[in-house]
Amino acid sequence: MIIYPTIELMNGHCVSLVRGRIDEPQIWHVDPIEKAMEFAAAGAEWVHITDFDAIGGTEGNRDLVDEIIKRAGTPIQLGGGFRSMHAIEDGVERGAGRIVLGTVALAQPDLVKHAAKLFPDQIVLAIDVYKGRVMSHGWRQTSAFTPEEFLKTFEDDPLAAIIVTDIDADLDEADDALALTTRLAGLAKAPVISSGLVRSLDDISRLKFVPRVSGAIVGRAIFNRSVDVGEALALALEPTGAVAEFI
């Protein structure tokens, strides 16, 4: 299992969104470049970056993201604002190891399919789910798609991975937080990366036993020190051992 330490950027700062509110970010007073290098030094195979300014249509973090890509010392999985083939190609040319596509997949599914064929194993589909529907534009707009319907649209495309964000669980810390991720992981052909479910090392332990969940995005829990990144990476690498069948 791969842990993706995550840096969310807004106005050049590392931030976390409390209950998804983009207008009230929690700002972490750390250097984003140094933080990415710290994650790599701890042994991270990937660092995930979400550029909230790019989601909003501005390029204020572009130079910063480029510097992180150059200096992090580990591949970068980059999401935020990729809504055209030109933008996707530009992200790859800038050195991002993977490009994450979410909103554009709802509006232009053929674009995502083409990008996946053009850049095999570099395109990641993001599925954000709230109350049984796929969300877009940073959780602000509700689509008509169920996650299962949306997933089926891309079942034959060579995606590197699929990020599943259970917004209900992220907001409400529901007891059945694993249900959506478990269900979609069972349907997906590409590896599934969980997002929004890790608040402690115990959450990582639980995720390791969900079949076909290949990784977990962990951001706020690292920044608020609920999770030590080194311990998380070590735990993710531990073998799970045999799993008893349910009768």
VOBA-1610 file (N, C-alpha, C; in pm, whole numbers, padded with zeros to 5 digits, always signed):
BEGIN
Met+00085-00119+00000Met+00000+00000+00000Met+00088+00124+00000Ile+00048+00224-00077Ile+00127+00346-00091Ile+00058+00461-00018Ile+00132+00528+00069Ile+00083+00650+00133Ile+00124+00769+00047Tyr+00028+00855+00016Tyr+00053+00976-00062Tyr+00045+01095+00032Pro+00157+01136+00094Pro+00154+01259+00174Pro+00110+01374+00082Thr+00021+01457+00135Thr-00048+01552+00049Thr-00026+01696+00092Ile+00002+01779-00009Ile+00014+01923+00013Ile-00095+01992-00067Glu-00180+02065+00004Glu-00285+02143-00061Glu-00243+02289-00059Leu-00244+02352-00176Leu-00189+02486-00190Leu-00297+02590-00215Met-00280+02706-00148Met-00366+02821-00174Met-00284+02947-00146Asn-00274+03033-00246Asn-00198+03159-00232Asn-00056+03134-00181Gly+00004+03024-00227Gly+00141+02995-00189Gly+00159+02928-00056His+00049+02902+00015His+00055+02843+00148His+00005+02698+00147Cys+00056+02619+00240Cys-00003+02489+00267Cys-00130+02510+00347Val-00239+02449+00303Val-00367+02469+00371Val-00438+02335+00386Ser-00541+02336+00469Ser-00639+02228+00475Ser-00775+02293+00476Leu-00870+02228+00413Leu-01006+02279+00413Leu-01086+02210+00523Val-01140+02288+00613Val-01220+02234+00721Val-01363+02217+00670Arg-01410+02093+00671Arg-01542+02058+00621Arg-01564+02107+00478Gly-01455+02106+00399Gly-01463+02139+00258Gly-01482+02285+00226Arg-01472+02374+00324Arg-01497+02517+00301Arg-01374+02584+00242Ile-01378+02611+00113Ile-01263+02670+00045Ile-01243+02816+00084Asp-01349+02880+00137Asp-01339+03021+00177Asp-01285+03038+00319Glu-01264+02927+00392Glu-01210+02934+00527Glu-01098+02831+00544Pro-00990+02845+00469Pro-00883+02744+00478Pro-00807+02754+00610Gln-00763+02639+00657Gln-00672+02635+00770Gln-00531+02643+00713Ile-00457+02745+00751Ile-00324+02770+00694Ile-00217+02710+00785Trp-00128+02634+00724Trp-00015+02576+00796Trp+00110+02659+00763His+00177+02708+00865His+00290+02798+00842His+00419+02718+00826Val+00425+02651+00712Val+00543+02572+00674Val+00574+02601+00528Asp+00696+02575+00489Asp+00736+02596+00350Asp+00694+02475+00267Pro+00614+02495+00162Pro+00566+02380+00083Pro+00678+02300+00019Ile+00782+02367-00027Ile+00894+02296-00091Ile+00967+02211+00012Glu+00996+02270+00128Glu+01065+02196+00233Glu+00980+02079+00282Lys+00848+02099+00287Lys+00759+01992+00333Lys+00761+01875+00234Ala+00759+01906+00104Ala+00766+01799+00004Ala+00898+01723+00013Met+01006+01796+00034Met+01137+01733+00050Met+01143+01647+00176Glu+01076+01694+00281Glu+01068+01618+00406Glu+00995+01486+00385Phe+00884+01492+00309Phe+00809+01369+00280Phe+00896+01270+00202Ala+00969+01322+00103Ala+01056+01235+00023Ala+01167+01174+00108Ala+01225+01256+00197Ala+01332+01206+00284Ala+01281+01099+00379Ala+01153+01106+00414Ala+01094+01005+00503Ala+01067+00874+00430Gly+01076+00877+00296Gly+01058+00755+00219Gly+00935+00750+00131Ala+00865+00863+00116Ala+00744+00865+00034Ala+00777+00831-00111Glu+00698+00740-00169Glu+00713+00705-00310Glu+00652+00811-00401Trp+00551+00879-00351Trp+00483+00987-00423Trp+00447+01096-00324Val+00439+01218-00375Val+00377+01329-00302Val+00260+01379-00387His+00145+01394-00324His+00026+01443-00394His+00011+01592-00367Ile-00015+01668-00473Ile-00037+01812-00460Ile-00172+01848-00521Thr-00251+01922-00445Thr-00374+01981-00498Thr-00360+02131-00497Asp-00376+02192-00615Asp-00362+02337-00630Asp-00502+02399-00632Phe-00545+02453-00519Phe-00679+02511-00510Phe-00693+02638-00593Asp-00584+02713-00608Asp-00590+02832-00694Asp-00617+02793-00838Ala-00552+02685-00883Ala-00575+02637-01020Ala-00718+02590-01038Ile-00775+02527-00935Ile-00916+02487-00942Ile-01003+02609-00963Gly-00965+02721-00900Gly-01040+02845-00915Gly-01010+02922-01042Gly-00915+02870-01123Gly-00888+02932-01253Gly-00771+03027-01257Thr-00689+03032-01151Thr-00572+03120-01151Thr-00444+03038-01144Glu-00331+03102-01178Glu-00203+03031-01185Glu-00103+03083-01083Gly-00153+03132-00970Gly-00065+03191-00871Gly+00036+03095-00811Asn+00006+02967-00813Asn+00098+02868-00754Asn+00185+02798-00857Arg+00176+02840-00981Arg+00245+02766-01089Arg+00396+02755-01064Asp+00462+02866-01034Asp+00607+02862-01012Asp+00641+02778-00890Leu+00559+02788-00787Leu+00582+02710-00666Leu+00569+02561-00694Val+00466+02524-00767Val+00449+02383-00802Val+00566+02333-00885Asp+00610+02414-00980Asp+00726+02375-01062Asp+00849+02352-00976Glu+00867+02437-00875Glu+00982+02424-00787Glu+00971+02297-00702Ile+00851+02265-00659Ile+00831+02141-00583Ile+00864+02020-00670Ile+00816+02023-00794Ile+00844+01912-00885Ile+00994+01893-00904Lys+01067+02005-00916Lys+01211+01998-00939Lys+01287+01951-00816Arg+01242+01990-00698Arg+01325+01972-00580Arg+01276+01866-00482Ala+01156+01815-00501Ala+01099+01725-00400Ala+01182+01599-00380Gly+01232+01543-00490Gly+01309+01419-00478Gly+01223+01295-00488Thr+01097+01311-00524Thr+01007+01198-00545Thr+00901+01242-00645Pro+00839+01150-00719Pro+00740+01190-00819Pro+00621+01264-00757Ile+00564+01355-00836Ile+00451+01436-00791Ile+00324+01396-00866Gln+00219+01371-00790Gln+00085+01348-00845Gln+00009+01480-00828Leu-00024+01544-00939Leu-00070+01683-00937Leu-00214+01696-00982Gly-00295+01762-00900Gly-00434+01787-00935Gly-00470+01933-00918Gly-00568+01976-00999Gly-00617+02113-00985Gly-00615+02190-01116Gly-00734+02211-01174Gly-00746+02300-01288Gly-00712+02243-01424Phe-00699+02112-01436Phe-00667+02052-01565Phe-00797+02029-01642Arg-00829+02123-01732Arg-00958+02117-01801Arg-00945+02121-01953Ser-00824+02097-02003Ser-00802+02091-02147Ser-00683+02001-02174Met-00673+01953-02297Met-00558+01870-02332Met-00430+01951-02324His-00437+02078-02361His-00319+02163-02351His-00269+02170-02207Ala-00361+02186-02111Ala-00322+02193-01971Ala-00262+02061-01924Ile-00318+01950-01967Ile-00267+01818-01929Ile-00126+01799-01985Glu-00109+01829-02114Glu+00023+01816-02177Glu+00124+01907-02108Asp+00081+02026-02071Asp+00169+02120-02003Asp+00213+02064-01868Gly+00119+02005-01794Gly+00153+01946-01665Gly+00255+01835-01677Val+00239+01751-01777Val+00334+01642-01800Val+00470+01698-01839Glu+00471+01797-01928Glu+00596+01858-01971Glu+00669+01928-01857Arg+00594+01978-01761Arg+00655+02045-01645Arg+00716+01945-01549Gly+00686+01817-01569Gly+00752+01714-01490Gly+00664+01640-01391Ala+00535+01668-01389Ala+00446+01595-01298Ala+00443+01448-01338Gly+00453+01359-01240Gly+00451+01216-01270Gly+00313+01167-01307Arg+00212+01229-01247Arg+00073+01195-01277Arg-00011+01323-01275Ile-00116+01322-01355Ile-00211+01433-01360Ile-00347+01381-01313Val-00408+01451-01219Val-00536+01411-01162Val-00648+01491-01230Leu-00747+01419-01281Leu-00859+01480-01352Leu-00989+01447-01281Gly-01065+01551-01249Gly-01192+01531-01181Gly-01307+01599-01251Thr-01318+01730-01235Thr-01428+01805-01295Thr-01436+01786-01445Val-01321+01788-01512Val-01321+01776-01658Val-01373+01639-01702Ala-01359+01539-01616Ala-01408+01405-01652Ala-01560+01401-01663Leu-01627+01487-01588Leu-01772+01496-01598Leu-01814+01573-01722Ala-01744+01681-01751Ala-01781+01767-01863Ala-01734+01712-01997Gln-01614+01651-01998Gln-01553+01605-02124Gln-01491+01466-02105Pro-01572+01364-02089Pro-01515+01231-02067Pro-01424+01184-02179Asp-01453+01224-02303Asp-01368+01182-02415Asp-01228+01241-02404Leu-01217+01359-02345Leu-01086+01420-02324Leu-01003+01334-02228Val-01066+01287-02123Val-00996+01203-02027Val-00953+01072-02092Lys-01042+01014-02172Lys-01009+00890-02242Lys-00890+00909-02335His-00889+01019-02407His-00778+01047-02499His-00649+01068-02421Ala-00657+01143-02311Ala-00538+01169-02230Ala-00482+01039-02173Ala-00570+00948-02130Ala-00525+00822-02073Ala-00451+00738-02176Lys-00496+00744-02301Lys-00428+00670-02409Lys-00298+00738-02448Leu-00297+00872-02444Leu-00178+00947-02482Leu-00069+00937-02375Phe-00113+00934-02249Phe-00019+00926-02136Phe-00056+00808-02046Pro-00036+00685-02094Pro-00073+00568-02014Pro+00001+00567-01881Asp-00070+00530-01776Asp-00016+00523-01640Asp+00025+00658-01583Gln-00027+00767-01643Gln+00000+00900-01587Gln-00128+00978-01558Ile-00242+00924-01596Ile-00369+00994-01575Ile-00446+00927-01462Val-00486+01007-01364Val-00561+00959-01248Val-00699+01021-01250Leu-00800+00939-01237Leu-00938+00986-01231Leu-00977+01011-01086Ala-01032+01129-01058Ala-01079+01161-00923Ala-01231+01154-00918Ile-01282+01077-00824Ile-01427+01064-00805Ile-01460+01111-00664Asp-01523+01229-00656Asp-01564+01285-00528Asp-01713+01260-00511Val-01751+01194-00403Val-01889+01148-00386Val-01953+01207-00261Tyr-02073+01263-00279Tyr-02150+01317-00166Tyr-02296+01279-00183Lys-02349+01212-00081Lys-02488+01168-00081Lys-02524+01089-00208Gly-02431+01003-00248Gly-02457+00912-00358Gly-02438+00969-00497Arg-02388+01092-00508Arg-02367+01154-00639Arg-02224+01205-00652Val-02174+01204-00776Val-02041+01255-00804Val-02045+01408-00804Met-01950+01469-00734Met-01943+01614-00723Met-01833+01670-00814Ser-01843+01799-00845Ser-01742+01865-00928Ser-01714+02005-00875His-01617+02071-00939His-01581+02209-00905His-01552+02224-00755Gly-01463+02136-00706Gly-01424+02146-00565Gly-01537+02120-00469Trp-01618+02020-00496Trp-01729+01976-00411Trp-01848+02072-00416Arg-01850+02168-00506Arg-01955+02270-00503Arg-02074+02238-00592Gln-02057+02150-00691Gln-02166+02119-00782Gln-02195+01969-00783Thr-02324+01936-00784Thr-02367+01797-00783Thr-02402+01753-00924Ser-02349+01639-00966Ser-02381+01586-01098Ser-02499+01489-01089Ala-02542+01439-01202Ala-02651+01341-01205Ala-02599+01198-01193Phe-02467+01181-01187Phe-02407+01048-01191Phe-02393+00987-01052Thr-02424+00860-01042Thr-02380+00782-00926Thr-02233+00748-00949Pro-02158+00719-00844Pro-02017+00683-00866Pro-02000+00557-00949Glu-02093+00463-00935Glu-02084+00340-01014Glu-02101+00367-01163Glu-02198+00452-01197Glu-02219+00489-01337Glu-02097+00562-01393Phe-02045+00653-01314Phe-01930+00733-01358Phe-01808+00644-01378Leu-01786+00553-01286Leu-01673+00461-01295Leu-01681+00377-01422Lys-01799+00331-01456Lys-01818+00246-01572Lys-01780+00317-01702Thr-01796+00449-01706Thr-01762+00527-01824Thr-01616+00509-01864Phe-01530+00487-01765Phe-01386+00482-01791Phe-01326+00343-01764Glu-01409+00241-01762Glu-01361+00109-01721Glu-01259+00049-01816Asp-01258+00089-01943Asp-01165+00031-02039Asp-01046+00122-02070Asp-01031+00230-01996Asp-00923+00326-02023Asp-00802+00297-01934Pro-00680+00315-01986Pro-00559+00280-01911Pro-00521+00385-01806Leu-00605+00398-01705Leu-00580+00494-01598Leu-00471+00443-01504Ala-00393+00535-01451Ala-00292+00497-01353Ala-00356+00460-01221Ala-00463+00529-01186Ala-00531+00503-01059Ala-00663+00580-01058Ile-00744+00551-00957Ile-00869+00621-00935Ile-00872+00666-00790Ile-00883+00796-00769Ile-00893+00850-00633Ile-01041+00858-00595Val-01077+00795-00487Val-01215+00797-00438Val-01220+00879-00309Thr-01294+00988-00314Thr-01313+01071-00195Thr-01458+01058-00149Asp-01476+01004-00031Asp-01607+00991+00030Asp-01631+01117+00112Ile-01698+01215+00052Ile-01716+01344+00118Ile-01801+01330+00244Asp-01901+01243+00240Asp-01983+01220+00359Asp-01896+01178+00477Ala-01804+01086+00452Ala-01716+01038+00559Ala-01620+01146+00603Asp-01569+01225+00507Asp-01473+01330+00538Asp-01539+01438+00625Leu-01665+01468+00598Leu-01735+01572+00673Leu-01789+01521+00806Asp-01843+01400+00805Asp-01918+01352+00921Asp-01847+01245+01002Glu-01731+01196+00951Glu-01657+01088+01019Glu-01751+00971+01047Ala-01823+00929+00944Ala-01924+00825+00959Ala-01862+00690+00995Asp-01940+00608+01065Asp-01892+00476+01104Asp-01871+00385+00985Asp-01952+00407+00878Asp-01941+00322+00759Asp-01852+00386+00654Ala-01746+00455+00701Ala-01662+00533+00610Ala-01598+00450+00500Leu-01575+00323+00525Leu-01508+00238+00426Leu-01603+00183+00321Ala-01731+00199+00340Ala-01828+00130+00254Ala-01815+00172+00108Leu-01814+00301+00082Leu-01806+00349-00056Leu-01674+00306-00121Thr-01564+00329-00052Thr-01433+00293-00107Thr-01424+00144-00135Thr-01475+00063-00043Thr-01473-00082-00062Thr-01555-00122-00184Arg-01672-00062-00199Arg-01760-00097-00311Arg-01697-00058-00445Leu-01644+00063-00455Leu-01586+00107-00582Leu-01456+00035-00613Ala-01379+00003-00511Ala-01255-00073-00534Ala-01286-00209-00593Gly-01400-00266-00552Gly-01440-00395-00605Gly-01485-00390-00749Leu-01527-00271-00795Leu-01574-00255-00933Leu-01466-00205-01028Ala-01372-00130-00976Ala-01272-00064-01060Ala-01168-00161-01115Lys-01126-00135-01238Lys-01017-00213-01297Lys-00882-00152-01263Ala-00878-00020-01246Ala-00754+00047-01207Ala-00741+00046-01055Pro-00619+00059-01002Pro-00601+00064-00857Pro-00675+00184-00798Val-00729+00167-00679Val-00803+00273-00612Val-00718+00333-00500Ile-00720+00466-00494Ile-00653+00540-00387Ile-00761+00606-00303Ser-00759+00580-00174Ser-00859+00638-00085Ser-00819+00780-00045Ser-00919+00868-00035Ser-00895+01005+00009Ser-01000+01044+00112Gly-00955+01114+00215Gly-01048+01167+00314Gly-01080+01073+00428Leu-01016+00957+00434Leu-01051+00858+00536Leu-00947+00842+00647Val-00828+00897+00626Val-00720+00872+00723Val-00708+00988+00822Arg-00737+00956+00948Arg-00718+01052+01058Arg-00621+00998+01162Ser-00589+00869+01150Ser-00500+00805+01247Ser-00432+00686+01180Leu-00334+00630+01248Leu-00268+00511+01196Leu-00365+00393+01190Asp-00462+00389+01281Asp-00560+00282+01278Asp-00639+00282+01147Asp-00667+00401+01094Asp-00738+00410+00966Asp-00656+00349+00853Ile-00525+00368+00857Ile-00438+00307+00756Ile-00442+00155+00770Ser-00439+00107+00893Ser-00444-00038+00917Ser-00571-00097+00859Arg-00684-00028+00877Arg-00811-00078+00824Arg-00811-00077+00671Leu-00761+00028+00613Leu-00759+00039+00466Leu-00675-00070+00402Lys-00572-00114+00470Lys-00483-00216+00414Lys-00556-00348+00387Phe-00666-00370+00456Phe-00739-00495+00439Phe-00853-00484+00338Val-00868-00367+00275Val-00970-00352+00171Val-00908-00394+00038Pro-00959-00499-00025Pro-00901-00546-00151Pro-00900-00436-00257Arg-00790-00431-00331Arg-00771-00342-00445Arg-00761-00194-00409Val-00750-00162-00281Val-00714-00026-00243Val-00562-00021-00236Ser-00504+00052-00329Ser-00358+00050-00343Ser-00289+00159-00265Gly-00366+00257-00216Gly-00301+00367-00147Gly-00400+00456-00075Ala-00344+00554-00003Ala-00426+00650+00071Ala-00362+00787+00066Ile-00443+00887+00037Ile-00400+01026+00041Ile-00416+01076+00183Val-00306+01130+00239Val-00308+01176+00377Val-00251+01318+00382Gly-00333+01413+00423Gly-00289+01551+00427Gly-00303+01612+00564Arg-00427+01651+00599Arg-00451+01723+00724Arg-00399+01647+00846Ala-00414+01514+00846Ala-00370+01436+00962Ala-00219+01444+00983Ile-00144+01462+00874Ile+00001+01479+00888Ile+00034+01618+00940Phe-00036+01718+00884Phe-00005+01856+00922Phe-00044+01886+01066Asn-00155+01826+01114Asn-00193+01852+01254Asn-00131+01751+01350Arg-00044+01666+01297Arg+00037+01572+01375Arg-00045+01459+01438Ser-00162+01435+01383Ser-00236+01316+01426Ser-00168+01190+01372Val-00099+01206+01260Val-00027+01096+01196Val+00115+01140+01167Asp+00212+01060+01210Asp+00352+01084+01174Asp+00379+01020+01039Val+00433+01099+00946Val+00447+01049+00810Val+00539+00928+00804Gly+00646+00927+00882Gly+00736+00812+00883Gly+00668+00686+00932Glu+00589+00698+01038Glu+00516+00583+01091Glu+00411+00535+00992Ala+00346+00628+00925Ala+00244+00592+00826Ala+00306+00515+00711Leu+00421+00563+00662Leu+00487+00496+00551Leu+00534+00356+00591Ala+00585+00343+00712Ala+00631+00212+00761Ala+00514+00116+00777Leu+00403+00165+00831Leu+00286+00081+00850Leu+00231+00033+00717Ala+00230+00121+00619Ala+00177+00085+00488Ala+00257-00027+00423Leu+00384-00036+00455Leu+00470-00138+00395Leu+00465-00271+00468Glu+00409-00274+00587Glu+00403-00398+00661Glu+00308-00496+00593Pro+00345-00624+00585Pro+00254-00724+00527Pro+00129-00738+00612Thr+00016-00762+00545Thr-00110-00774+00618Thr-00133-00914+00668Gly-00067-01013+00609Gly-00089-01151+00648Gly-00217-01204+00591Ala-00252-01324+00629Ala-00371-01389+00576Ala-00496-01325+00632Val-00599-01319+00550Val-00726-01265+00591Val-00829-01377+00591Ala-00894-01399+00703Ala-00993-01506+00712Ala-01115-01475+00625Glu-01170-01577+00563Glu-01291-01559+00483Glu-01412-01547+00576Phe-01504-01460+00533Phe-01628-01447+00609Phe-01724-01558+00570Ile-01788-01615+00666Ile-01882-01724+00641Ile-02025-01674+00663
//
